[in-house]
Amino acid sequence: MPASDEEGGRMQRPSTTLSEAAPRFSAMTRTTAGLGSATAVSGAVTAVEAIDLVKRFGETVAVGGVSFSIPQGSVLGLLGPNGAGKTTLVRMLTTLSRPTSGTGLVGGHDIVKDPAAVRRSMGLTGQAATVDELLTGRENVRLIGRLYGLPMAYLRDTTDDLLERFRLSDAADRLAKTYSGGMRRRLDLAVSLVAAPPVLFLDEPTTGLDPRSRVELWDVLRDLVRDGTTLLLTTQYLEEADQLADQIVVIDRGRVIASGTPTQLKDEAGQASVVLTLKHAADLSRAEQLLRTCSPEVHAEQSSRRLTAQADGLGDMTRIADAFETSGIEVDDLGLKRPSLDDVFLHLTGRRAEADDQPTDDDASVTHGSKTEAGR
Amino acid sequence: MSTATQTRSPVPVEHRGLVQQSMTVVWRNLLHIRRMPEMLLDVTIQPVMFTLLFAYVFGGSIAVRGADYREFLLPGIMAQTIVFSCFVVAVGLTNDLAKGIVDRFKSLPMSRASVLVGRSVSSLIHSSIGILVMAITGLLIGWRMREGFANALLAFGLLLLFGFSMIWFGIWVGSLLQSVEAVQGFMFTVMFPLTFVANTFAPTGDMPSWLRVIAEWNPVSSLTQACRNLWGNGDPALADAAFPLQHPVVASVLWSVIITVIFAPLAMAAFRRRSRD
C-alpha cells in the first residue's frame, strides 16, 4: 500500500484514525478499509454466492438460511461471535460439508452439483493453520502443489516465489514445527495460494496471532486483493472486518442479522462521542457543567473520572478541548470515540460480541507481549 | 483492479490420477518417518525386544514340537508385527484428521480416495520395514526358512495380504475415534488379546479347551501357522486342531478377504462421515 493511499484514506475518513481507547491519534496509523471497493461498487462479476444455505446437525441448526454475494475482487467479512456458524458456512462453500439445503456458487460453479470445479477455483486457509509440521516450509508448498497437479518445473519456481513473498525464504528448509504462529499462518496462506486460486476463503486467519503478526497478515491480504483475488474472511475481531472488508455480513446463531459496508454499520449504531478523563475527581461537576455548554448529552462517571459527551466529530472535539484549556480544568486524556463494530453488535443483538481475547490497540502490547518470530 | 484479474497468468494444471496423487501422499507420509524415525519403534525395537524376551526368558519353559522355540517364535512375532499395521494407520489417520490435514486435502481438486490409499500404502511400507527387521533379527538368533524360496515368498505375501486387511480395520478405528490417545487405548485393548490368545507365542494344544477353540479360530493363528508351515518352523497342527490350523494358507487368505469385506465398507463410510460435516 503506497503511502499516498494511506494518507488519502485517512483524510477521507478521519474517524478510523481515532480508536475508542487510544486518543493518541497521531500514533495510530490505519490504512484504508475496503480495499477492493472500486470493483465492489461497479458490481462486476459475482465470485461467490451463498443461496439460502442451511446446515443442521441433528436438532441443532448451525446455519439457518444464509444468503450473500461477493463481487469479484472484493472482500467480504463474515463477522460473528464463537459458534455463530461462520466456520460451518465456510465449510459448505468450500465443499467440505454438504448443505442440508440451499446451495452456493464459487467461481460460477455450484458447490453441490460440481464440487470438483469449485475446488479448482478456490483456496482455503482453515481455522487452525493446517501446515504439516514434519515437513519443511518448502515441502509443504510442494506437497499441495503436486496434489493440485502443477508441473514440477512450474511448481519449483512458484514455491520459491511464494516463500519469498511471505518472507519465509530463510526458513524454507526448516521443519514447520519450528515456525512461530505468524510464520505458520503465512505458510498456510502460501500453501493455499500455490495454484493461484481466484477466490480465497480464510477462516479466522489471525486468531491466536500476536498484534504484530496480525498487522503483517493484513498487509499480505491487502496485496492479494490488489492483485484481484476475491476474499471471504471470517473473524470475531470486529476491528479486522473493519480493516479489510468492503462488505460485512454479521451473523449470529446461524442467521444474518445485518450487512453493509463498515461505515453503514457504524452509522447505524449511533453517534460519535468525546471521551474525556480528568486529572482530579474534584473537578467532575465543574467539567460536567462546562461540557453541557458544548454538547446536548453528557454522562459523568465518578469512579473513573471520565465524562462522555455526544459529539459530531473532530470539530466538536476541538471546541471541547479549547473550552477545557481556557477553564484550567486539568485533563488526562481526551479522545473521539466512533461507534465500533462491537457497538454495532451490541446494538443489533443486545449482547456483546463474545470474542474473549480481542486485543485492543492499547492493551495489545501488554497482554500479548511481543513475540518475535525471527529465525529462532 | 478488474484488469489485474485478467492479467494474472493462468496456472498450468496437469491431470493426475489416483495413483499419482496417492504416491504424493505416500511421499509425504514416508517423509514423516524420515523426520521422526522413532515412529518406527513400534515395528523395530518393540518386536525385537519381544523376540529376545520370549526367546531367552520364557522360551525355555515353553515346549514346542519339531523345532527350537526361537524358530517357532519368529512367525508369531511377524504376524503380530503385521497386525499392528492397523495401529500405525489408525494413529496416522487420526492425527491427520485432528490436525486438519485431511480437510486441507479434501479442499483440493484431488481424489479423496488417495488420502486413504496413500495412508494404506505407507502403512504397509512401515510394517514391511518391521518385517525386514524381524527377519534379520531372526536370522541372527537361529531362525531359518527351510521350505524353499517359493514357500518363503508366499509366507511374506500372506503377511502383506493380512496386513492390508487389517489396515481397513485401522482406517475404521481411526475415523471413529477422535484422538490419538483414544486410538492407542482402544488398539492396545484389542490388539493384545488378538495377538496373544493365539498360537503366536505358545502352542494351542496346552490351552484349556474353551480357550483353545478361540485361539485356533483366531485369524492371527491361521497366519502364524501358515508362516510356520511355509518356512518349516515346526509345530505342525495337531490332528484335533480346528479347521483353520489344518489348512492355514487357505484360511489366511480367507480371513484376509473376510476382514476386508467387513471392514472396508465400514471404514469408508466412517471416514466419509467423519470428514463430511
Chai-1 contact restraints between the chains, C-beta under 6 A:
chainA,res_idxA,chainB,res_idxB,connection_type,confidence,min_distance_angstrom,max_distance_angstrom,comment,restraint_id
A,A38,B,M1,contact,1.0,0.0,6.0,A-B,restraint_1
A,T39,B,M1,contact,1.0,0.0,6.0,A-B,restraint_2
A,T39,B,S2,contact,1.0,0.0,6.0,A-B,restraint_3
A,A44,B,S2,contact,1.0,0.0,6.0,A-B,restraint_4
A,G73,B,M1,contact,1.0,0.0,6.0,A-B,restraint_5
A,G73,B,T5,contact,1.0,0.0,6.0,A-B,restraint_6
A,T94,B,S107,contact,1.0,0.0,6.0,A-B,restraint_7
A,L96,B,D103,contact,1.0,0.0,6.0,A-B,restraint_8
A,L96,B,K106,contact,1.0,0.0,6.0,A-B,restraint_9
A,S97,B,D277,contact,1.0,0.0,6.0,A-B,restraint_10
A,A116,B,P109,contact,1.0,0.0,6.0,A-B,restraint_11
A,R119,B,P109,contact,1.0,0.0,6.0,A-B,restraint_12
A,R120,B,P109,contact,1.0,0.0,6.0,A-B,restraint_13
A,L124,B,S107,contact,1.0,0.0,6.0,A-B,restraint_14
A,G126,B,G100,contact,1.0,0.0,6.0,A-B,restraint_15
A,G126,B,D103,contact,1.0,0.0,6.0,A-B,restraint_16
A,A128,B,G100,contact,1.0,0.0,6.0,A-B,restraint_17
A,T130,B,G100,contact,1.0,0.0,6.0,A-B,restraint_18
A,T130,B,I101,contact,1.0,0.0,6.0,A-B,restraint_19
A,T130,B,R104,contact,1.0,0.0,6.0,A-B,restraint_20
A,L134,B,H32,contact,1.0,0.0,6.0,A-B,restraint_21
A,L134,B,R35,contact,1.0,0.0,6.0,A-B,restraint_22
A,L143,B,R28,contact,1.0,0.0,6.0,A-B,restraint_23
A,R146,B,T24,contact,1.0,0.0,6.0,A-B,restraint_24
A,L147,B,Q21,contact,1.0,0.0,6.0,A-B,restraint_25
A,L147,B,T24,contact,1.0,0.0,6.0,A-B,restraint_26
A,L147,B,L108,contact,1.0,0.0,6.0,A-B,restraint_27
A,L147,B,M110,contact,1.0,0.0,6.0,A-B,restraint_28
A,G149,B,V13,contact,1.0,0.0,6.0,A-B,restraint_29
A,G149,B,E14,contact,1.0,0.0,6.0,A-B,restraint_30
A,G149,B,R16,contact,1.0,0.0,6.0,A-B,restraint_31
A,P151,B,P12,contact,1.0,0.0,6.0,A-B,restraint_32
A,P151,B,E14,contact,1.0,0.0,6.0,A-B,restraint_33
A,Y154,B,P12,contact,1.0,0.0,6.0,A-B,restraint_34
A,A195,B,V11,contact,1.0,0.0,6.0,A-B,restraint_35
A,A196,B,V11,contact,1.0,0.0,6.0,A-B,restraint_36
A,D227,B,A4,contact,1.0,0.0,6.0,A-B,restraint_37
A,G228,B,A4,contact,1.0,0.0,6.0,A-B,restraint_38
A,G228,B,T5,contact,1.0,0.0,6.0,A-B,restraint_39
